[in-house]
C-alpha cells in the first residue's frame, strides 16, 4: 500500500494541501478571506513550499522513462465504422447458408379426429 501511495505521489498531494492551508492561514489576517483565497490559488505569489513541490514534480517528470515508440495495442483498421465495432456483421459469426445443411423434421402421424374432449 505504501508503494501505491508513493507511485500516486500522495506525499506531494499532502504537502501541497498543507502548503495551501498554511498560506491561507498566514494571509487571512492581512488580506481577508477572499483576497487570501485568491492569492493562494492564483499561483501569482507561491510560497517556498509550493515552489519546492513544483520543482519536485518537474524533476520526477524529467526522470520518467520515455514511452516506447511503437504502440503495443492493436487498433482496428481505419476502414471499419463505429457501427461495425458495436454491431459486427453477422457473417463473421454465422456460416453462409449455402454451406449449411437444413434438415426439416415433419410429423408423420396425423392428429386424432375429432380432437379429444375432456369432461
Secondary structure, 3 states (H helix, E strand, C coil): CHHHHHHCCHHHHHHHHHHHHHHHHHHHHHHCHHHHHHHHHHCCCCCHHHHHHHHHHHHHHHHCCCCCCCCCCCCCCCCCCHHHHHCCCHHHCCCCHHHCCCCCCCCCCCCCCCCCCCC
